[in-house]
Every structure is written in C-alpha cells, then in structure tokens.
C-alpha cells in the first residue's frame, strides 16, 4: 500500500485528471464582448484598417500587448480570426494577463496606417468576471469582424480628401477551460478516498473459508 503522502498525491492527480477528462475535454467560451469603433485618420491613402485588442496596466510600466496587428480589413469585409500560441507571438503573455487576478485594462482599437482610435475599460467590465478569468486556461481568442465600413474623409474643409473614416462592428470571444469548482474536486477526492479505504479493508479481510478471529 502506498504511503499516506503518496496516496494523497495520487488521489489529487486522479481527481484533477478525471475532472478534466469529463468536463474540460473541449474548449468552451469563457467570455465574449461586442465592440463598435468609429474614427478617422489623415493623411491616409490605404483604405484598410487593423482591428486590434490591446492590453495595458493602469500604472507604469504600462507594457502594452496587442492582438490583431498586421491583419488588415477593407471596406465591406467580414470574417473571423483565431489568435493562439501558434500564430500570435504575444498570445501567451496576453492570455496570462487575463487569468492573473489583476484587473488590467483592455482597449478595443482600430488602427490605420497613420493613426487610430478606440476606447478602453477594465478587464472585469469586458469579461463580466472579477477581477478577471483567474485560474482558467485560455486556448485561443477569436475575433469576429461583423462589418467594416471605410469612407474617404476630409480632415479640414478645403483640404480635399486626405484621409479615411471608419466604423467597425466586431465581437471578441475567449475560449478555454474554466477553473474547476472546489466543491466538484472535493467530491471527486472524497469518492476516491472512500474507494481506497474500501480496497484496503477488503485486502485485510481473510478469504472466505479461512478461519479468522475477526469478522469482515
């Protein structure tokens, strides 16, 4: 029979494994939020924009991280992009900030080649969780671009068309595995512990037909 510390470790490992296999077999959507950003920039000759999600801290060093830079969208575009470790260099660092228990700042932003605009709010506002998705595992972040509208824009009267104006309707989804509920893990551990003691009791009982002073 394994020693008590080893048995406890085995039970905890088994409980986590069983729970993960049963509940976390596939990614599920942990949070989602919609954004609608409008803005303008000049001078611009490129009728395309980047739909970017930026993460910042409230206090220096701000250490901004961005998802979506380098993916250009033009007027009338719609579609989706999944950001993950395999295709976004900043993904692991970005995802870690959404589960670290610190209510940082998220900025859905639209970037043109010479300017940009957007607005921000605490993670808890966008994720509908406080302080964030602490303890969860994030597999990927999905950007769904519902609509892109880009028009020529005149920055000052009399300048002529020297820039662009945009309106972008988009949705972000965070997919992964939620943190196991303590009550669920406790029940699994309790059940496995009971099974272990039952096995030990059966092992110490004599086989049928073998005389014994004790009764099993």
C-alpha positions in Angstrom: 0.0 0.0 0.0 1.5 3.4 -0.9 2.5 5.8 1.9 -0.1 8.4 3.0 1.6 11.4 1.2 2.0 9.4 -1.9 -1.7 8.3 -1.7 -2.9 11.8 -1.2 -0.8 13.0 -4.3 -2.2 10.1 -6.3 -5.8 10.9 -5.3 -5.4 14.6 -6.1 -3.8 13.8 -9.5 -6.6 11.3 -10.3 -9.3 13.8 -9.2 -7.9 16.5 -11.4 -7.4 14.1 -14.4 -10.9 12.7 -14.1 -12.5 16.1 -13.8 -10.5 17.5 -16.7 -11.3 14.5 -18.9 -15.0 14.7 -18.1 -15.5 18.5 -18.1 -12.6 20.0 -20.0 -12.4 17.6 -23.0 -13.1 20.6 -25.3 -12.7 24.3 -25.1 -15.7 26.3 -24.1 -16.4 30.0 -24.4 -15.4 31.7 -21.2 -16.3 35.3 -22.1 -17.4 37.4 -25.0 -18.0 41.1 -25.7 -19.1 43.3 -28.6 -17.3 46.4 -29.8 -18.3 49.2 -32.2 -15.5 51.6 -33.0 -15.5 54.7 -35.2 -12.7 57.0 -36.1 -10.7 58.8 -38.7 -7.1 59.4 -39.7 -5.2 61.6 -42.1 -3.2 61.6 -44.2 -4.2 58.2 -45.4 -4.0 56.6 -48.8 -4.6 53.0 -47.7 -8.3 52.1 -47.4 -7.7 49.4 -44.8 -7.6 49.1 -41.0 -6.4 46.7 -38.4 -8.8 45.5 -35.7 -6.7 45.3 -32.5 -7.2 44.3 -28.9 -4.7 46.0 -26.6 -3.9 45.2 -23.0 -2.4 47.7 -20.6 -1.9 48.2 -16.9 -3.1 51.2 -15.0 0.3 52.1 -13.7 3.8 52.2 -15.4 5.5 50.4 -16.8 2.4 50.1 -19.0 3.9 47.3 -21.1 1.2 47.2 -23.8 0.4 43.9 -25.6 -1.6 43.7 -28.8 -3.5 41.1 -30.7 -4.5 41.7 -34.3 -1.7 43.9 -35.7 -0.8 43.0 -39.2 -4.2 41.7 -40.1 -5.8 44.2 -42.5 -9.5 44.6 -43.2 -11.1 46.7 -46.0 -14.5 48.2 -46.7 -17.2 45.5 -46.7 -15.1 42.8 -45.1 -16.4 40.3 -42.5 -14.9 37.2 -41.1 -13.1 35.8 -38.1 -9.5 35.1 -36.9 -8.4 32.9 -34.0 -5.4 34.1 -32.1 -3.4 31.4 -30.4 0.2 30.4 -29.4 0.7 29.0 -32.9 0.1 32.2 -34.8 0.3 35.2 -32.4 3.7 35.9 -30.8 2.1 37.8 -27.9 -0.7 35.4 -27.3 0.8 33.5 -24.3 1.7 36.8 -22.5 -1.7 38.3 -23.4 -3.7 35.3 -22.2 -1.7 35.2 -18.9 -2.8 38.7 -18.1 -6.4 37.7 -18.4 -6.1 35.0 -15.7 -3.6 36.6 -13.3 -6.1 38.0 -10.9 -5.2 41.6 -11.7 -7.9 43.8 -13.2 -5.9 45.3 -16.1 -7.2 47.5 -18.9 -8.5 46.3 -22.4 -8.6 48.6 -25.4 -10.5 47.5 -28.5 -8.8 49.7 -31.0 -8.9 50.4 -34.8 -5.5 51.2 -36.3 -5.0 52.7 -39.8 -1.5 53.1 -41.3 -1.1 56.6 -39.8 -3.5 56.8 -36.9 -6.1 55.0 -34.9 -8.9 55.3 -32.3 -10.6 53.2 -29.6 -11.8 53.1 -26.1 -10.9 51.1 -23.0 -12.3 49.7 -19.8 -11.1 47.3 -17.0 -11.0 43.6 -17.8 -13.8 42.9 -15.4 -16.1 45.1 -17.5 -15.5 43.3 -20.7 -15.1 39.8 -19.3 -18.0 40.1 -16.9 -15.8 38.5 -14.2 -14.0 40.0 -11.3 -11.1 40.6 -11.2 -10.6 38.6 -14.4 -10.8 34.9 -15.6 -8.4 34.0 -12.8 -7.3 30.3 -12.7 -8.8 29.4 -16.1 -6.9 28.1 -19.1 -7.2 30.2 -22.3 -6.7 28.2 -25.5 -7.5 30.9 -28.1 -9.1 34.3 -28.6 -11.5 34.7 -31.5 -12.0 38.0 -33.3 -15.3 38.1 -35.3 -15.5 41.1 -37.6 -19.2 41.6 -38.4 -18.9 44.7 -40.6 -16.3 47.2 -41.8 -17.2 50.5 -43.3 -14.4 52.7 -44.7 -15.0 56.0 -46.5 -12.9 58.9 -47.8 -12.6 61.7 -45.3 -11.7 65.4 -45.4 -9.7 66.3 -42.3 -10.3 70.1 -42.7 -12.6 72.0 -45.0 -10.8 72.9 -48.2 -8.1 70.3 -47.8 -9.8 67.9 -50.1 -10.0 64.2 -49.4 -6.8 63.4 -47.4 -7.8 60.6 -45.1 -10.3 57.9 -44.2 -13.2 57.4 -41.8 -14.2 54.0 -40.5 -16.8 52.2 -38.5 -16.1 48.6 -37.4 -18.5 46.3 -35.7 -16.8 43.3 -34.0 -17.0 40.6 -31.3 -14.3 39.0 -29.2 -14.7 35.5 -27.7 -12.3 34.0 -25.2 -12.2 30.2 -25.4 -10.6 27.8 -22.9 -11.1 25.7 -19.8 -12.7 27.2 -16.7 -11.1 26.7 -13.3 -12.5 23.5 -11.6 -15.1 24.3 -8.9 -13.6 23.4 -5.4 -16.8 21.6 -4.5 -16.6 19.4 -7.5 -13.0 18.4 -6.9 -13.7 17.8 -3.2 -16.5 15.4 -4.1 -14.2 13.5 -6.5 -11.4 13.3 -4.0 -13.8 12.2 -1.3 -15.1 9.4 -3.5 -11.7 8.2 -4.5 -10.6 8.3 -0.8 -13.6 6.2 0.1 -12.8 3.7 -2.7 -9.2 3.5 -1.5 -10.1 2.7 2.1 -12.7 0.1 0.9 -9.9 -1.6 -1.1 -7.6 -1.6 1.9 -10.4 -3.1 4.1 -11.0 -5.9 1.5 -7.3 -6.6 1.3 -7.0 -7.0 5.1 -10.0 -9.3 5.3 -9.3 -13.1 5.1 -10.6 -15.1 2.1 -13.9 -16.9 2.6 -13.4 -20.3 4.2 -10.3 -19.2 6.1 -10.8 -19.1 9.9 -10.3 -15.7 11.4 -10.8 -14.2 14.8 -12.1 -11.0 13.3 -15.3 -10.6 11.3 -15.3 -8.7 8.0 
